[in-house]
Amino acid sequence: MTNLDQLRSLATTHGVATEYDGWDHVRREVSEETLRAVLAALGVPCSDDEQIAGALAEADIAPWRRMLPPAIVTVAGRSPEFPVHVPHGSPVDVWLVTEDGTRVVPRQLDLWVEPRLVDDALVGRATFAAPGDLEPGWHTLYAEIPGGARAECTFVVTPARLSSTASLTDRQRWGLALQLYSIRSGWSWGVGDFGDLADIADVTGRVHGGDYVLVNPLHAAEPVAPLEESPYLPTTRRFVNPLYIRVRDIREAADLRTKDYAKLVDLERRAAKRNDDSRRIDRNSSYRAKLKALRLVHRSPRSPHRQAAFEQFCRTGGQALDDYALWCALTEKYGADDPRWKDEFAHPGTDSVRRRRKRLAERVGFHKWLQWICDEQLAAAQRAALEAGMSIGVMHDLAVGVQRGGADVWALGAALVRDATVGAPPDDFNQQGQQWNQPPWHPHRLAEQGYAPYREMLRTILRHAGGIRVDHIIGLFRLWWIPAGKSPAAGTYVQYDHEALIGILVLEAERAGAVVVGEDLGVFQPTVQDYLAERGVLGTSILWFEHGPYAPIPPEEYRQLCLTSVTTHDLPPTAGYLAGEHIDLRDQLGLLERDVEEERADDERDRDAVLELARARGLLAEDATAAEEVEALHRLIARSPSVLLGVALVDAVGELRIQNQPGTDQSQYPNWRIPLADAGGRVVSVEALATDERFDALARAIRGEQ
């Protein structure tokens, strides 16, 4: 083999793609430089021929160094086989302890495998099969040499198929997709809050017959301003953003001392002035004011019952909550740029951090309390949604990843990769590729941790949810890794154990009774959608993307197990899209690789073809207004067999501006800072939604009514 051949073999061994098919179906080879950088990010030595040869040999022998695999994830009804490695000739006891404490003994198979020499010792392999009747859950597998070594690993049994999916097939349901931060009400402090979410769910369900509200990711941002604007770039996905707390809804707010209550009222009055600004959202000012108010409320005494509830929440949150709150307290006191984060504060276990855990106890307690309040108010929002007649309620959005310098990177250690970020290769909508600045899960080290960080993340999001949308779910199959300091085009795909990641997702959703929707757009392997459907995970269809080689796909041919909508948050609202504003914006920002007139012509042809599809079905008149075109397109997707339909709130009120232009930063476009407004640029309040004529017309359209 040549050196390059060996390098490619090493990459393949570790799940790193050496070539891939692009969005244009052209096969591309991955450069040697990229392969070396991605392997190095995985912790695989590959700087020269000797290291590559050694890494190949180590990959071959590594499983024999372990008594048990790092983790085992299987499907209910299967009887998975697994190896146990012991000194050759040694007896071994193997048993499972199920989640309820039952001891189960796997069956040893009569399967001979030649022993191997590992570090000058002969190691044998025994093969066992677990029972096929284990209940779904988180179990533990043990192996022990009598009088000698002992090992254990996580053993997860996942449902074959998510049962909540079957409950959706009796009728078509629709819901509202919204960006919570962009919404204001008479109670808001310049940014939408959990109370607004409850009120919108009530209007959507009670007035318009909707079955869910899909909200942007509510993951936690920085503990103090300035905040990251994008909800898709949180500091952690395991905890919630206190920015969305409605201060007045906290029970202790009503019991403030007179002086503190006056301060609260003044903070509230000043912050509410930002509700009328239709140009930009000022998160930082709103959050600073809200934190001052929250500190006042935190000091207010709690009743014994309330205190007991808070303490129980903290016990349930365990070490993960303790560490997150400590990170918040450290960041609040020392700032994110303090050089001590590189050594003294590098992780939760340093001596310096342990000392400060005690010194900062009051601040740590405050940040744990904030999470408790978030949890209470999210529970209230879900209750309001169900009481309004929704069958699903609040559907949460799971972002792809987290910030490089955030709480998860600090707390989870080796589970996240430090020397690469994730993104997307060049495609038709962003021809320079996308850099998301998020460290990926390390596929092998995540398994070594028994998938516990992944499980904790899912449980947080599903705790008060009727559904979950998984952004870029194809990232659970493979992710586009970009070596540190390189452009998105210089990346490659890294494979993940999708059976484990999808299986655990299905298990946690099953326990929560939640629906799962995967955003399966973009370039993906042919089997992905079939596999998701088999596990009961819904896909995603966007009207503009459902296009064959020569014409749009008729909605009657869409998938049934799917959430179908006209637009998405990464595209302009439908009225803006019909006007071609996305082409104009991408041209202004220099994101096009082709001639702008060529882009406009192709885009106009595709848009006209979709409108013609609506006309052919008698849904759109030739002289229709822009609002009527939007309604017709929603009637069009209602002709699909998709079990879920989505209406963007921006379409329901006539907004024209895009929330996010992929591939840009705040210096190029005010991503995630656009308040909800109508076509005339006037702020639309939550209170106005119940009687909004445009909202009513679009709701009737999606229900198939005239």
ABEGO torsion letter per residue (X at the ends): XBAAAAAAAAAAAAGBBABBBBAAGBBBBBBAAAAAAAAAAAGBBAABAAAAAAAAAAAAAAAAABABBABBBBBBGBBBBBBBBBBBGBBBBBBBBBAAGBBBBBBBBBBBBBBBBBGGBBBBBBBBBBBAABBBEBBBBBBBBBGBBBBBBBBBBBBABBAAAAAAAABBBBBBBBBAAABBBAABAGBBBAAAAAAAAAAAAAAAGBABBBBBBABBBBABOBBBABAABBABAABBBAAABBAAABAAAAABBAAAAAAAAAAAAAAAAAAABAABBBAAAAAAAAAAAAAAAAABBBBAAAAAAAAAAAAAAEAAAAAAAAAAAAAAAAEAABAAAAAAAABAABAAAAAAAAAAAAAAAAAAAAAAAAAAAAAAAAAAAAAAGBAAEBBBBBBABBBAABAAAAAAEAABBAABBBBBBBBAABAAEBBAGBBBBBAAAAAAAGGAAAAAAAAAAAABBABBBBBGAAAAABBBBBBBGBBAAABBBBBBBAAAAAAAAAAAAAAAGBBBBBBABEBBBAAAAAAAAAAGBBBBBBAAABBBAABBBBAAABBABBBBBABBAABBBAAAAAAGAAAAAAAAAGABABBAAAAAAAAAAAAAAAAAAAAAAGABBAABBAAAAAAAAAAAAAABABABBBBBAAAAAGBABBABBBGBBAAABBBGABBBBBAAGBBBBAAAAAABAAAAAAAAAAAGBX
